[in-house]
Amino acid sequence: MTRQVGITHMKKNRISSIGFFLGEGFRNIFLHGFMSFAAVSVIVVCLIITGTTALVSYNINLNIIKLQNESQIIIYIDDTYTPEQAREMHGTIMQVDNVEEAEFESRDIALENYRKQLGQNADLLDGFDSENNPLRDAYHITMKDPSKVVATKAALESVDGVGAAVANEAVVAKLIQIQRMFKVISFTLVVALGLISIFIIANTVKLAMLARRREISIQKMVGATNWFIRWPFVIEGLVLGLVAGGIAFGLEWLLYDQLTGFIVGNLPQFTMAKFEDLMYFVLSVFGAAGIIVGVSGSSLTIRRFMDV
């Protein structure tokens, strides 16, 4: 019976302590309302800037991958080969490293496609037919990894029967360069703005601790542990971070929808992922970022004031 009463008493003390920490944490927020507002605002701005940059980078990356996948190598078969011999080369071509698909296009089909492309000027090809066709049989090669276009083109050119290979290496290289550039920009912004947010949170908590410096000294003199003193300030940073993350998520959603409408309206060929498909990921990242920034900022300040 005595043991049961002791356990119940411990549980009540824990609940009471949690209530005290939460109460003190929220009191700290309202005690310095302007700085708390400033901290939340800065974190929101930082999250929106980094989030928007990351989402734009993600969509650019998707479109780059799409363009890379659409980038093909066209190989033209030696004109001494008959259409039957050209078709028989399919197996050999598929064995070349990095070749995912090889679609055969006969010279007759190529001539008809060329006529369609010319449209009203198709009469320029009058006199050319299956008996008099200057074009060659060809294969349209789709690569597994478009970044290896140079090596793949060289390997295909070494295949017996291949007269020439054409690939837009410069375009693919430029796309890869843009892809890498946006990754660096996104990473740099995340780090820089994250540090700014931590700095603002740290200064907000610093003001709260300065205002309660004497109270903290008294608490330490009567035997309060460091963690008993720390928890309200940790909760303060945590709440500020969570509030900022939630606000940033809502604003990011609105901004992304507006940005999507603008980009798609002006660049129809540019595809944008739906925010609904990314919302849970964005929410979890913003929430986690808010918590990390808030707790990190408050923890850095608390350590400096624990020697009072």
ABEGO torsion letter per residue (X at the ends): XAAAAAAAAAAAAAAAAAAAAAAAAAAAAAABAAAAAAAAAAAAAAAAAAAAAAAAAAAAAAAAAAAAAABBBBBBBBAABBAAAAAAAAAAAAABBGBABBBBBBAAAAAAAAAAAAEAAAAAABGBBAABBABBBBBBBBBABAAAAAAAAAAAAABBGBABBBBBAAAAAAAAAAAAAAAAAAAAAAAAAAAAAAAAAAAAAAAAAAAAAAAAAAAAAAGBBAAAAAAAAAAAAAAAAAAAAAAAAAAAAAAAAAAAAAAAAABAABBBBBAAAAAAAAAAAAAAAAAAAAAAAAAAAAAAAAAX
